[in-house]
Amino acid sequence: MHTGRFVARQKSTSPAELLGWLSLDNTATSIPLARRFVRIALTARGFDDHATTLELIVSELVTNAVVHTRPGINQPIWIRLSARPTSLRLEVHDTDVRLPAARPLENESESGRGLHIVRALTDHSGSYLSPRDTGKIVWCELANAEHAKAPAA
């Protein structure tokens, strides 16, 4: 078990380079769009090696946002992808104010594995309420030992 990895909020003083930002409808059709967005944003900036992992993670986080927000309210989901000197950061913002909690793993359960997958594949993860009282932000960071250089023109 990875105790202490899902913390309330992580602050960083290192500058972040925005790789991409996307607003999506809060519907199941947005899940494959989120995966494509992550693949394109990472590939365009030379982070191809991390695309498959972050595609899986964004799929889990956007699925959680779609499934756990109040039914009948189509508020947007925002995805923010950024690069820091030694890590890539993915954030999924939604309008639900309930913070996610990992459920105990059960062999026969068909759901409840998303946060466990995120924890297993990332170096840091967490969630916090939006400072503007507009919902929550679920985030994760994946170590990037060598900050990729911009692709050659």
LINURKA-V130309 format. One record per residue. N is the residue number from 1. RES is the residue in one small letter. SS is DSSP state (hx for helix, st for strand, lp for the rest). D_FIRST is the distance of its C-alpha to the first C-alpha in whole Angstrom. Layout:
((N;RES;SS;D_FIRST) (N;RES;SS;D_FIRST))
This chain:
((1;m;lp;0) (2;h;lp;4) (3;t;lp;6) (4;g;lp;10) (5;r;lp;10) (6;f;st;11) (7;v;st;14) (8;a;lp;18) (9;r;lp;20) (10;q;lp;20) (11;k;lp;24) (12;s;lp;25) (13;t;lp;29) (14;s;lp;29) (15;p;lp;31) (16;a;lp;30) (17;e;st;32) (18;l;st;32) (19;l;st;31) (20;g;st;32) (21;w;st;32) (22;l;st;32) (23;s;st;33) (24;l;st;33) (25;d;lp;34) (26;n;lp;31) (27;t;lp;31) (28;a;lp;30) (29;t;lp;32) (30;s;hx;31) (31;i;hx;27) (32;p;hx;29) (33;l;hx;31) (34;a;hx;28) (35;r;hx;27) (36;r;hx;31) (37;f;hx;31) (38;v;hx;28) (39;r;hx;29) (40;i;hx;32) (41;a;hx;31) (42;l;hx;29) (43;t;hx;32) (44;a;hx;35) (45;r;lp;33) (46;g;lp;32) (47;f;lp;29) (48;d;hx;29) (49;d;hx;26) (50;h;hx;24) (51;a;hx;25) (52;t;hx;24) (53;t;hx;20) (54;l;hx;21) (55;e;hx;23) (56;l;hx;20) (57;i;hx;18) (58;v;hx;22) (59;s;hx;22) (60;e;hx;19) (61;l;hx;20) (62;v;hx;23) (63;t;hx;23) (64;n;hx;21) (65;a;hx;24) (66;v;hx;26) (67;v;hx;25) (68;h;hx;24) (69;t;lp;27) (70;r;lp;30) (71;p;lp;32) (72;g;lp;35) (73;i;lp;35) (74;n;lp;35) (75;q;lp;34) (76;p;lp;33) (77;i;st;29) (78;w;st;29) (79;i;st;27) (80;r;st;28) (81;l;st;27) (82;s;st;27) (83;a;st;27) (84;r;lp;27) (85;p;lp;28) (86;t;lp;25) (87;s;st;23) (88;l;st;23) (89;r;st;22) (90;l;st;22) (91;e;st;23) (92;v;st;24) (93;h;st;26) (94;d;st;27) (95;t;lp;29) (96;d;lp;27) (97;v;lp;26) (98;r;lp;23) (99;l;lp;20) (100;p;lp;17) (101;a;lp;14) (102;a;lp;11) (103;r;lp;12) (104;p;lp;11) (105;l;lp;11) (106;e;lp;14) (107;n;lp;16) (108;e;lp;19) (109;s;lp;18) (110;e;lp;20) (111;s;lp;18) (112;g;lp;15) (113;r;lp;13) (114;g;hx;14) (115;l;hx;12) (116;h;hx;9) (117;i;hx;12) (118;v;hx;13) (119;r;hx;9) (120;a;hx;9) (121;l;hx;13) (122;t;lp;14) (123;d;lp;13) (124;h;st;14) (125;s;st;14) (126;g;st;15) (127;s;st;18) (128;y;st;21) (129;l;st;25) (130;s;lp;27) (131;p;lp;30) (132;r;lp;33) (133;d;lp;31) (134;t;lp;31) (135;g;lp;28) (136;k;st;24) (137;i;st;23) (138;v;st;20) (139;w;st;19) (140;c;st;17) (141;e;st;18) (142;l;st;18) (143;a;st;20) (144;n;lp;23) (145;a;lp;24) (146;e;lp;28) (147;h;lp;29) (148;a;lp;31) (149;k;lp;35) (150;a;lp;37) (151;p;lp;38) (152;a;lp;42) (153;a;lp;44))
